[in-house]
Amino acid sequence: MLFDSQRVAPRALQDCGYQFPYPGLENALRAELGLADS
């Protein structure tokens, strides 16, 4: 799989202020994984 802790930051890290380097890719991954905020 392409997913690992270096590429897809856990939600907890984002809550702590982590910013995903590729917002568009993040949204695509969230949609693919069913995690997209709606």
N, C-alpha and C positions, 0 to 999 in steps of 0.2 A: 504493500500500500504506500501511497505517497504521503500519508498523514503521519506526522510525528511532532513532538513537543517543540521542535525548532521551527516548524512551518505553521502549525495551527495552534495558536495560543488558547489555553483553557479560558473559559468565561471568567473564572476567578481573577486571572491576571488582568483581563480587560477591566474588570470592576476596580482593580487596584490602580488603573491608569495606564495599563499597557495599550499601545496603539498598534494595531495590525498594519504592516507596511504596505499592504495591497488591499485597500477597502473594497474595490470591485471584486477581487478574487475571494475575499472573505465572504461577501454577500452571496457569491455564487456557491461557495462551499456550504454556507449555512442553508441555502435553499436545497442543495443536493442532499444534505444530511437531515433536512427537516427541522433545522434549528433557527430558521429565519424568524426574526421578530415580526409580528403582524399586528 
